[in-house]
């Protein structure tokens, strides 16, 4: 095998505003001389793109999102692959999976895998899945049919909403799996029969896109009605982000404090959150800005005084890993408040470079927000320490370099 085979990267959707960490990794691989082709299970739904997406040169191929929408494409793929002995060998693990997950989704992933193999793009010689749930299912079946090896990057929701049996099987099928938080890493290692094939690699930040803020954050302290302390949060309006908890915390702040909260991000719960804000009497203090691109988000970080994110474990087990927005905000010396969930404590050391409160606790969150509103000196101290941590330990060159090392080590062992 060539030392640098072309990598077919299988993604759930592309491009996505919420997955800048994936986009900058793809760009980093390209800049290091690796040729990529992107395979997406879904077409884009966001109205905007980040600049990084326009810098990635890899072509993008879209598989049928729903098999019934492109039946002839799926049928052609079946006709082409059913003659392979490897197709029939693949059926045994597929039916074993199906016995434990009797869902239409299981057939959908098989159909997408057949199309991927039948339309194999641009002589790619390696498969890499981003997310260990549905993209890894497609990738695993495609690998069994094609004989092309595969590897995987696991993140957060994909780990914590997957069944242990399925994670264990995929860890055994992939050459290696990398994940981005210690909590996820330890969980996957516990499920892997070969623990040396699970690796920890924090997502780095492209610090060229988030250069040091040369200005100063304000010394507002909430005492001037016409000059409110600016609180910002960036994240999708979904349950695991805890925006209902954050709104409840804001409603508990003393009436004498002057503040304004701005939310950046789209999501299915936006309407409900806006209704909750109305019930809590917060409408006049809130701004809802929808999805913004990276340059616009950077500007908001620099205008703000506090970043807040009330991450939680959702009812279905979904949770954040280590939200990239916390790394971004920290890079701009912005004091951050969040919750002790998943990988967040791996970035924020409470009282040293940010503030952490227990999840599902609006009262504790309100107390932390009030403390930072009233104490601009503390905000500056925490923000400065946060930036030092990010610039020392979260440069994306390190994470991309680690990923390249894993690829090349595997390729050297391959026949």
N, C-alpha and C positions, 0 to 999 in steps of 0.2 A: 504494500500500500504506500502511496505517496506520503511523504512526511507532512504535507499540507493538503489533504483532500478537501474538496469543496464541501462545505457544511450546509445541509438543509436544516434550517431552524424552524421547528413547528411551534406556532403561536396560537393562542386562542383567538385573538383578533389583532389586527394591525392596520394603521397605527392607532394607538390609544394614548390620550392625554395623561391618564393616570399611571402609565407604565414607562415613565422617562428612564427609570433605572434599567429597563430592558433595552430601550433605544440607545442609551449611551454605551451599554455593553456591546451592542451590535456594531456601533461606530468604532469602538475601541478595537474590536477584532479586525474590522476592515483596515483600520490604520496600521495594524500590526502585520498586514499582508495576508490575512485570511480571506478567502473568497467565500461569500455566503449566498444562499438563495433562501427567501423567506416563504414559508407555507402557512397560511392563515386559515383557521376554521371559520372565521367570521369576517365580513367586510366592516370597514370603519363606520362608526355611528356618531363620533364626535364631530362637531361643526368646525373645529379648529385643529391645527397641527402645531407641534413645537418645532422650532428651527432645526433641532437635531434630526428630525425625520427627513428633512430635505437634504441632509448631508449624507445620509446612508445611501449607498449606491446599489445595494442588492436588489434584484428584481423580486417582485411579490407575486405569488401564485395563490389563488383562493380556491379552497375545496368547497364542494356543495355544503352550504350551511345546514340545509334540510334535504334529505335524500329525495323526498317526493317532489321537490322543486326542480330537480335535474335528473329525472329517472333514466333517460337514455345515456347520460354520462356515466351513471352508476352501473347500468347494464353493460355498457362497453367495457368498463373496468373489470367487471366480474368475468365477462367472456375472455378477456385477455389474461387474467390471473388464475382462473380455475384450472388451466392446463398445467400449472406449475405444481410439482410435488410438494413444494414448501407451503402452498396454499392449504393443502389437505393436512399437513403437519400442524399448521397454525390453528386449525379448527378445534383440535383437542384442548389447548389452553383457552381458546375463545369460549367453548361450551362450558368449560369449568368456571370461567368468569361469569357466564350467563346464568349458570345454576345458582350463583350467589347474588346475582344482581339481575333479576328478571325485568328488564326495562327496555323500552324502545331506544333509549339513549345508547345502550350497549350495541345494538344493531347499527345505529347511526355512526358510531365510531369505527365500526368494522367497515361500513360502506365508504367512509372518508379515507380509511387506510387503503382500501382497494383502489380508489381513484388516485391517491398519492403514488402508489406503486405503478399503476398503469400509465400514468402521465409523468413518470419520474423526471424531474426537471434538471436540465443542464448538467448531466453527468456528475451529480453530487455523489460523494463517496462516504459521507457520514451523516447521521441523523442526531439532532439535539432538540429535545423538547423543553420549552419553557412552561413550567407548571406540571406537577406530577399527577393532576387529575385527568381531565379530558384530553389535553394535548399529548400527554404521555401514553394514554390508551391508544390513540391513533398511531403514535410513533412506535409503540411496542408491537402492534399487529403488523404495521408496515415493515418493521425490521425482521419479523419472523418470516414474512413472505419474500422479501427482497434479499435477505441475507446481509443487509447493510447494518453494521453495529450502531448502537445508539447510546446517548448519555442524556442527563436530565438536570435542569435547574428547578428546584422546588422552592416555594416562597412562603405563603401564609395560609390563605383560604384553602388552597389546594391540598395542603397537608392536613389541616385540622377538620376539614369536612369530608375527608376520604376514610373509608373503612380500613382498619389495620391490615386485614388480609390482602387488600388490594395494594396498599403501600408496600407490604412485604414482598408480594409477587413482583412488583415493578422494580423494586430495589435489587431483586435477584436477577432480573432480566437485563437491566441497564449495566453498562460497563462501569459507570460511576454516577453518583448524584451529588450535587452541591446545593447547599441551602444557606440562607442569609441571616439566621439568628441562632444563638446557642440553644434556645428552647426547642426549635425545630430540628436542629442537628442532633440533639440528644434523643428526641423522640424517634427520628428515623434510624439512628444507630441501634436503638433498642429493638427495632423491627427488622433489622438487616441481619442476614446470616453471615455476611462478610463485612464487618464494621470498617475495614480499611477502604471500602468503596463509597463511604459517605464523608463529605468534606464540608467544612464551615468556611464561608467567604462572605463577609459583609459587603453589601452594595456600597460602592464608593460614589462620590459626587464629583462631577466634572467641575473642578474649581475654576477652570477658565470661564465657565458660564456663570459662576457665582464668585466673582472676585471679591476681595475684602472691601467692605463698605468704608469709604474714606470719610463719610460724614459722621454725624452724631445722632443717636436717637434722643428724643426729647427728654426733658426733665419734668414733664407733666406729672402731677401727683393727684389728679382727680378733684382738686379744690376749686377749679375755675370752670364755671358752667359752660362758657363759650369755647373752652379749649379742652375737650375731653381726652382722656387717655385712650389710645387706639389699640384695640384688641383685634387680632386677625386669626383666622383659621382657614386652612386649605385642606379639602378632602371631599370625597363623594358623600352625598346625602344618603347614606345607608346605615343600617343598624349598628354595625361594629364600630363606627366612628363616634357614636355617643353624643350626637348633637342635641338630642332631647335633654340629656343630662347637663350639657353645657348651658343650654338655655335656662334650665331650672336653676343652675348655679348663679347665672347672671341675675335672675330675678330675686335672689337672696342677698345681693349686695346692698349695703346701706344706701338709703335714699339720698344722702348728702354727696355721694361720689359721682363725679362726672366722667362718663366713659362712652365709648361707641364700639360696637362689634361688627366686623365685616366677615362674611363667609364667602369663600371662593370655591366653586365646584358645583357640578350638577349631580343629579341622582334621583332615585325613585321616591325618596321621602321628602323632597323639597317642599311640596305643597303642605304636607302634614306639619313639617317644622315651622313653616310660615304661619299656619293656623295656631300652633302651640305658642309661638311668639306673641300672637294677638291675644290669646287667652291670658298670657302672663303679663300683658301690658308693656311689651318691649318694642313694639313696632317702630317707634320713633328713634330708637337707639341702634337699630340694626340695618345693615345693608346686605342684600343678596346679589351677588355679582355673577353667578353662573361660572362656567368653565372659562379660564383665561390661559393664554399661552405662557411659556416660561419667562419671557421678558417682562410681561405684565405682572406675573407673580413676584418676580424679583423686586420690582418697584414697590409693590405692596408691603413686602417684608421691610424694606428700608423706611417706609413711612410709618410703620407700626411701632408700638412700644412693648407689646406682649403677644406671644403666640400661644394659643391654647388648643388642645386636642384631648377629648375625653374618651379615648379608645376603651372598648369593652369586649368581652367575649359574647357574641350574639347567641341567640337561642339555638341555632343550628350548629354551634361550635365554631363558626367563622370568627376570625380575629385578625388584627394587624400582625405583621411580622415586626419589622422596625420601619415605621413610616418614613419614606424618603423626605417628606415635607419637614419633619423635625430636623433632619440633617441640613436641609436647605436653609431653614430659618436660623439654625445655630450658626451656619457659615456667615450670616449677616449680623452677628452679635446681638441677635434678638433673644431676649429672655423667654424661655419656653416652660409651659406648664403642661403636664400630661399625666397619664395614669400608669401604674405599675402592672402593665399587661405585656405578655409575650416578650419581645426583644427590646422594648422601650428602655428598661433599666440598663441594658447593655450600652446605651448611648448616654442617658441622663443619670447622673449621680446626684440624688436629691440633696439640695442645699449647696452643692458645689458648682455645677454647671447647668442648673435648672431646678425645677420643682416637680416632685412626683406625689400624687395622692392615690388612695385606693380607688379602684374602679367602682362604679355604681354608687358614688357618694357625692351628691351635689353640694352638701354642706361643707365637706372638706375642700372641694374644688373652689367653692365661693371664698373660703377663708384664704386659700393660696392666691387667688386672683386679687382679692382685696389687699393682701400684703404687698403684692408687686405693684398695684396701682398706687399705693401710698408711698412707696419707697423707691424712687428712681435710682438711688445709689446701689441698692441691691440688684435692680434690673441690670445696671451696667456691669456689676461684678459677675453676675451669672452669665450674662451675654458674652463677656470677654472670655470667660473660661470655656463656654460652649464653643466659641469659634476656635480656640486653641485645640480643643479635642478633635473637632472635625478636620482641621487642616493637618493635624498630626496623624490621624488614624483612619480617615474616611476619604482619602484621595482615590478616585476611581482607577487610576493607573495601577494601584496595587491589586485591586480585585480583578481587573482584566488580565493582569500579568499572571495571577494565580490560575485563572481559568485557562489561559493559553498553556501554562505549564502542565495542567491536567490533560488537556487535549494531546499535547505533543508527547507526553509520557506514554499515553495509551497508544498513540500511533506508532511509536517506536517498537512497541511489543506486538503490533498486529502483523500478520503475515502479508 
